[in-house]
């Protein structure tokens, strides 16, 4: 095997592996369009009457409480 061909194959395999790694990483960090509704439901629990439960606000969560 010629030296240039060996270098090309090594660079090609390395580049392909890096592209596959980035594709898998980006895919794991994004949400598919058909799952957007479920993600919102998990982030904001909704009561049976249709109003959202605000889980971020507590009595201790103010700047004036100190």
C-alpha positions as CSV (number, residue, x, y, z in Angstrom):
1,X,0.0,0.0,0.0
2,X,1.3,3.4,-1.0
3,X,2.1,5.8,1.8
4,X,-0.2,8.6,0.4
5,X,-3.1,6.1,0.2
6,X,-2.5,5.0,3.8
7,X,-2.5,8.6,5.0
8,X,-5.7,9.3,3.1
9,X,-7.5,6.3,4.6
10,X,-6.4,7.3,8.1
11,X,-7.5,10.9,7.6
12,X,-10.8,9.8,6.0
13,X,-11.6,7.4,8.9
14,X,-10.7,10.0,11.5
15,X,-12.9,12.7,9.8
16,X,-15.8,10.3,9.4
17,X,-15.6,9.4,13.1
18,X,-15.6,13.0,14.2
19,X,-18.6,13.9,12.0
20,X,-20.5,10.9,13.4
21,X,-19.6,11.9,16.9
22,X,-20.9,15.5,16.3
23,X,-24.1,14.2,14.6
24,X,-24.9,11.9,17.6
25,X,-24.1,14.7,20.1
26,X,-26.4,17.3,18.3
27,X,-29.2,14.7,17.9
28,X,-29.1,13.9,21.7
29,X,-29.3,17.6,22.6
30,X,-32.3,18.5,20.4
31,X,-36.0,17.5,20.5
32,X,-37.9,16.2,17.5
33,X,-40.8,18.4,16.4
34,X,-43.4,15.7,17.2
35,X,-42.1,15.6,20.9
36,X,-42.2,19.4,21.6
37,X,-45.7,19.1,23.2
38,X,-44.5,16.4,25.6
39,X,-41.5,18.4,26.6
40,X,-43.6,21.4,27.4
41,X,-45.9,19.2,29.5
42,X,-42.9,17.9,31.5
43,X,-41.5,21.4,32.0
44,X,-44.9,23.0,33.1
45,X,-47.2,20.5,34.8
46,X,-50.8,21.4,33.9
47,X,-53.7,21.0,36.4
48,X,-57.0,19.4,35.3
49,X,-58.6,22.8,34.9
50,X,-56.0,23.8,32.3
51,X,-53.9,26.2,34.4
52,X,-50.2,25.7,34.7
53,X,-48.7,25.0,38.1
54,X,-45.9,27.5,38.8
55,X,-43.2,25.4,40.5
56,X,-40.5,28.0,40.3
57,X,-42.1,30.5,42.8
58,X,-41.8,29.9,46.5
59,X,-42.1,32.1,49.5
60,X,-38.3,32.0,50.0
61,X,-37.7,33.0,46.4
62,X,-37.6,36.7,46.8
63,X,-34.9,39.3,47.2
64,X,-36.8,41.0,50.0
65,X,-37.0,38.0,52.3
66,X,-33.6,38.6,53.7
